[in-house]
Amino acid sequence: MATKGRIRVRLKSYDSRIIDSTCQQILDTAIRTGAKVAGPIPLPTKRMVLAVNKSPFIDKDAREHFELKTHKRLIDILNPTDNTIESLIHLDLPAGVDVEIKM
């Protein structure tokens, strides 16, 4: 019995390799259970640059710059079956990936 609609999966991670492997796991699971998949669609990477003083008192102009990137991906699962939803619930995903699922 097929469920109407779609499932939208948004993934966020600081490591691009982990998020790509997670996308591949989700795609394999969805295709294996008979659902159609659109994606993964890479969304813009958010960069956060932090400037930190090297020395607190004397050299105020000497600074170190650190960068934190947040990689994002979007996957749409079209016409999911009950088996697809069951498989996605029991999927073992690696740590460091934030997953948002909307029906």
N, CA, C and O of each residue as an XYZ file, in Angstrom:
412
protein
N       0.842     -1.162      0.000
C       0.000      0.000      0.000
C       0.897      1.239      0.000
O       1.699      1.406      0.919
N       0.786      2.091     -0.983
C       1.644      3.257     -1.129
C       1.069      4.443     -0.375
O      -0.142      4.663     -0.358
N       1.955      5.198      0.242
C       1.579      6.403      0.944
C       1.735      7.585     -0.011
O       2.757      7.704     -0.687
N       0.743      8.447     -0.069
C       0.824      9.620     -0.935
C       1.721     10.669     -0.299
O       1.838     10.739      0.924
N       2.350     11.481     -1.132
C       3.141     12.588     -0.622
C       4.621     12.400     -0.835
O       5.061     11.654     -1.709
N       5.383     13.106     -0.002
C       6.833     13.016     -0.101
C       7.440     13.197      1.285
O       6.810     13.725      2.201
N       8.652     12.753      1.403
C       9.435     12.940      2.613
C      10.609     13.823      2.244
O      11.339     13.517      1.301
N      10.805     14.915      2.969
C      11.940     15.814      2.728
C      12.938     15.632      3.864
O      12.608     15.812      5.036
N      14.160     15.275      3.496
C      15.224     15.030      4.468
C      16.278     16.114      4.288
O      16.840     16.270      3.204
N      16.544     16.866      5.362
C      17.599     17.890      5.352
C      18.727     17.411      6.246
O      18.497     17.034      7.395
N      19.938     17.424      5.725
C      21.114     16.971      6.461
C      22.073     18.136      6.656
O      22.278     18.939      5.746
N      22.661     18.225      7.849
C      23.668     19.240      8.149
C      24.839     18.553      8.833
O      24.651     17.661      9.661
N      26.066     18.978      8.476
C      27.249     18.399      9.085
C      28.426     19.343      8.900
O      28.431     20.178      7.996
N      29.418     19.201      9.764
C      30.643     19.977      9.635
C      31.636     19.293      8.706
O      32.568     19.942      8.231
N      31.464     18.004      8.434
C      32.382     17.235      7.592
C      31.662     16.822      6.311
O      30.619     16.172      6.372
N      32.206     17.191      5.158
C      31.535     16.915      3.892
C      31.571     15.431      3.532
O      30.647     14.938      2.884
N      32.612     14.713      3.936
C      32.691     13.284      3.609
C      31.627     12.488      4.350
O      31.027     11.573      3.785
N      31.391     12.832      5.610
C      30.382     12.120      6.401
C      28.988     12.385      5.847
O      28.166     11.471      5.784
N      28.714     13.617      5.447
C      27.381     13.936      4.936
C      27.147     13.267      3.582
O      26.020     12.873      3.283
N      28.189     13.129      2.757
C      28.031     12.450      1.478
C      27.777     10.953      1.667
O      26.963     10.368      0.952
N      28.464     10.335      2.620
C      28.229      8.901      2.868
C      26.836      8.671      3.455
O      26.194      7.667      3.146
N      26.366      9.588      4.294
C      25.018      9.485      4.847
C      23.967      9.630      3.748
O      22.973      8.903      3.738
N      24.184     10.566      2.822
C      23.270     10.732      1.686
C      23.208      9.453      0.868
O      22.131      9.042      0.434
N      24.349      8.825      0.656
C      24.382      7.595     -0.128
C      23.621      6.471      0.567
O      22.939      5.689     -0.096
N      23.729      6.376      1.900
C      22.977      5.365      2.652
C      21.475      5.591      2.518
O      20.719      4.642      2.312
N      21.043      6.837      2.635
C      19.616      7.149      2.531
C      19.110      6.858      1.117
O      18.021      6.309      0.952
N      19.900      7.227      0.087
C      19.508      6.961     -1.293
C      19.388      5.461     -1.558
O      18.412      5.013     -2.161
N      20.370      4.691     -1.113
C      20.334      3.242     -1.320
C      19.115      2.619     -0.659
O      18.461      1.754     -1.240
N      18.812      3.058      0.553
C      17.659      2.523      1.278
C      16.356      2.864      0.573
O      15.482      2.008      0.438
N      16.216      4.104      0.122
C      14.969      4.531     -0.528
C      14.780      3.837     -1.873
O      13.670      3.411     -2.193
N      15.837      3.717     -2.659
C      15.727      3.075     -3.968
C      15.456      1.580     -3.816
O      14.682      1.006     -4.582
N      16.089      0.954     -2.834
C      15.900     -0.478     -2.606
C      14.459     -0.811     -2.236
O      13.969     -1.890     -2.570
N      13.771      0.114     -1.542
C      12.396     -0.147     -1.116
C      11.358      0.312     -2.146
O      10.158      0.186     -1.902
N      11.798      0.840     -3.287
C      10.882      1.142     -4.369
C      10.382      2.568     -4.448
O       9.424      2.829     -5.176
N      10.982      3.496     -3.736
C      10.562      4.901     -3.804
C      11.412      5.642     -4.829
O      12.540      5.245     -5.121
N      10.861      6.720     -5.369
C      11.632      7.569     -6.268
C      12.333      8.638     -5.440
O      11.799      9.113     -4.438
N      13.549      9.013     -5.874
C      14.366      9.931     -5.090
C      14.795     11.112     -5.956
O      15.197     10.932     -7.106
N      14.709     12.315     -5.402
C      15.245     13.522     -6.027
C      16.344     14.056     -5.113
O      16.079     14.471     -3.985
N      17.556     14.041     -5.602
C      18.646     14.552     -4.781
C      19.792     13.581     -4.734
O      19.766     12.580     -5.451
N      20.779     13.824     -3.937
C      20.910     14.900     -2.960
C      21.238     16.240     -3.626
O      22.060     16.319     -4.540
N      20.583     17.265     -3.149
C      20.780     18.611     -3.662
C      21.689     19.342     -2.677
O      21.315     19.519     -1.518
N      22.887     19.775     -3.116
C      23.752     20.511     -2.197
C      23.245     21.936     -2.008
O      23.087     22.682     -2.974
N      22.994     22.302     -0.766
C      22.580     23.659     -0.429
C      23.827     24.488     -0.126
O      24.890     23.909      0.101
N      23.741     25.802     -0.113
C      24.927     26.627      0.132
C      25.582     26.320      1.483
O      24.906     26.147      2.498
N      26.907     26.260      1.464
C      27.675     25.994      2.672
C      27.800     27.279      3.473
O      28.176     28.323      2.940
N      27.481     27.191      4.759
C      27.554     28.362      5.627
C      28.946     28.423      6.243
O      29.405     27.452      6.846
N      29.619     29.563      6.094
C      30.956     29.760      6.641
C      30.883     30.726      7.817
O      30.259     31.783      7.729
N      31.525     30.350      8.913
C      31.617     31.236     10.054
C      33.101     31.427     10.363
O      33.795     30.473     10.713
N      33.582     32.662     10.231
C      34.987     32.976     10.458
C      35.108     33.675     11.806
O      34.429     34.669     12.066
N      35.974     33.148     12.652
C      36.200     33.714     13.974
C      37.604     34.301     14.040
O      38.569     33.634     13.667
N      37.731     35.526     14.503
C      39.030     36.174     14.687
C      39.337     36.220     16.182
O      38.548     36.732     16.975
N      40.493     35.676     16.552
C      40.881     35.579     17.961
C      42.222     36.278     18.135
O      43.138     36.086     17.335
N      42.334     37.098     19.195
C      43.612     37.752     19.482
C      44.661     36.716     19.859
O      44.384     35.787     20.618
N      45.883     36.882     19.317
C      46.966     35.968     19.670
C      47.472     36.265     21.075
O      47.749     35.355     21.855
N      47.585     37.533     21.379
C      48.067     37.945     22.690
C      47.051     38.917     23.277
O      46.618     39.835     22.580
N      46.662     38.747     24.522
C      45.586     39.580     25.054
C      45.980     41.022     25.366
O      45.107     41.890     25.393
N      47.272     41.312     25.605
C      47.627     42.657     26.078
C      48.451     43.470     25.086
O      48.070     44.592     24.754
N      49.563     42.935     24.608
C      50.521     43.754     23.865
C      50.139     43.893     22.395
O      49.979     45.007     21.895
N      49.994     42.776     21.710
C      49.773     42.803     20.267
C      48.288     42.664     19.944
O      47.791     41.575     19.658
N      47.600     43.796     19.999
C      46.163     43.748     19.710
C      45.894     43.511     18.226
O      44.817     43.039     17.862
N      46.868     43.837     17.358
C      46.661     43.690     15.927
C      46.942     42.271     15.433
O      46.534     41.910     14.329
N      47.633     41.466     16.238
C      47.950     40.098     15.826
C      46.754     39.202     16.135
O      46.359     39.050     17.291
N      46.190     38.616     15.092
C      44.999     37.790     15.263
C      45.146     36.489     14.485
O      45.852     36.414     13.479
N      44.458     35.471     14.984
C      44.350     34.194     14.278
C      42.916     34.074     13.778
O      41.975     34.480     14.460
N      42.759     33.514     12.585
C      41.439     33.337     12.002
C      41.121     31.849     11.929
O      41.924     31.051     11.445
N      39.939     31.489     12.415
C      39.459     30.114     12.355
C      38.157     30.100     11.573
O      37.372     31.046     11.633
N      37.939     29.020     10.843
C      36.755     28.920      9.992
C      35.983     27.652     10.340
O      36.566     26.585     10.533
N      34.663     27.791     10.416
C      33.783     26.666     10.680
C      32.762     26.608      9.549
O      31.983     27.543      9.367
N      32.762     25.496      8.777
C      31.844     25.352      7.645
C      30.736     24.374      8.004
O      30.989     23.328      8.601
N      29.507     24.723      7.636
C      28.359     23.840      7.821
C      27.852     23.438      6.443
O      27.311     24.262      5.706
N      28.033     22.157      6.099
C      27.586     21.625      4.811
C      26.145     21.160      4.945
O      25.761     20.593      5.968
N      25.342     21.403      3.900
C      23.924     21.037      3.943
C      23.537     20.307      2.667
O      24.018     20.637      1.583
N      22.663     19.308      2.803
C      22.134     18.563      1.667
C      20.624     18.401      1.838
O      20.113     18.401      2.957
N      19.921     18.264      0.720
C      18.478     18.099      0.710
C      18.135     16.891     -0.153
O      18.602     16.784     -1.288
N      17.318     15.980      0.381
C      16.877     14.799     -0.351
C      15.357     14.737     -0.282
O      14.779     14.809      0.802
N      14.712     14.603     -1.433
C      13.264     14.407     -1.497
C      12.992     12.970     -1.884
O      13.502     12.486     -2.895
N      12.189     12.283     -1.082
C      11.773     10.919     -1.382
C      10.309     11.001     -1.812
O       9.430     11.314     -1.009
N      10.064     10.715     -3.092
C       8.734     10.852     -3.674
C       8.018      9.511     -3.642
O       8.627      8.469     -3.884
N       6.744      9.538     -3.348
C       5.898      8.344     -3.277
C       6.495      7.248     -2.393
O       6.717      6.132     -2.863
N       6.759      7.554     -1.115
C       7.345      6.528     -0.246
C       6.316      5.459      0.117
O       5.128      5.752      0.260
N       6.774      4.242      0.261
C       5.920      3.151      0.704
C       6.080      2.985      2.214
O       6.939      3.623      2.823
N       5.265      2.141      2.808
C       5.399      1.869      4.239
C       6.747      1.215      4.536
O       7.347      1.456      5.583
N       7.208      0.393      3.614
C       8.499     -0.265      3.771
C       9.636      0.761      3.757
O      10.624      0.597      4.474
N       9.505      1.810      2.949
C      10.519      2.872      2.887
C      10.621      3.594      4.224
O      11.719      3.822      4.734
N       9.485      3.949      4.782
C       9.470      4.669      6.063
C      10.055      3.792      7.160
O      10.829      4.269      7.990
N       9.693      2.519      7.168
C      10.212      1.581      8.167
C      11.730      1.440      8.056
O      12.426      1.410      9.071
N      12.242      1.353      6.837
C      13.683      1.206      6.627
C      14.446      2.464      7.028
O      15.551      2.377      7.564
N      13.859      3.633      6.768
C      14.531      4.881      7.132
C      14.573      5.080      8.647
O      15.525      5.660      9.169
N      13.553      4.605      9.350
C      13.534      4.729     10.808
C      14.643      3.890     11.431
O      15.286      4.317     12.390
N      14.869      2.698     10.888
C      15.844      1.780     11.460
C      17.244      1.931     10.867
O      18.113      1.097     11.121
N      17.472      2.981     10.084
C      18.770      3.213      9.465
C      19.759      3.720     10.504
O      19.442      4.626     11.275
N      20.956      3.139     10.528
C      21.996      3.524     11.482
C      22.888      4.573     10.826
O      23.687      4.245      9.949
N      22.758      5.831     11.242
C      23.515      6.934     10.656
C      24.707      7.290     11.536
O      24.637      7.120     12.753
N      25.804      7.781     10.949
C      26.984      8.123     11.728
C      26.760      9.360     12.601
O      25.882     10.178     12.328
N      27.565      9.477     13.647
C      27.496     10.644     14.527
C      28.045     11.859     13.781
O      28.891     11.724     12.898
N      27.564     13.029     14.138
C      28.036     14.249     13.524
C      27.161     14.737     12.374
O      27.519     15.691     11.684
N      26.021     14.091     12.166
C      25.100     14.495     11.111
C      23.754     14.830     11.754
O      23.174     14.012     12.468
N      23.267     16.044     11.491
C      21.971     16.465     11.980
C      20.939     16.201     10.889
O      21.086     16.672      9.761
N      19.894     15.446     11.226
C      18.886     15.031     10.252
C      17.541     15.629     10.635
O      17.085     15.467     11.766
N      16.899     16.327      9.684
C      15.546     16.839      9.838
C      14.663     16.146      8.815
O      14.983     16.133      7.626
N      13.561     15.575      9.260
C      12.654     14.882      8.354
C      11.283     15.540      8.427
O      10.717     15.714      9.507
N      10.759     15.903      7.256
C       9.410     16.477      7.170
C       8.581     15.625      6.241
O       9.062     15.187      5.196
N       7.341     15.387      6.615
C       6.435     14.600      5.789
C       5.619     15.532      4.930
O       4.783     15.079      4.149
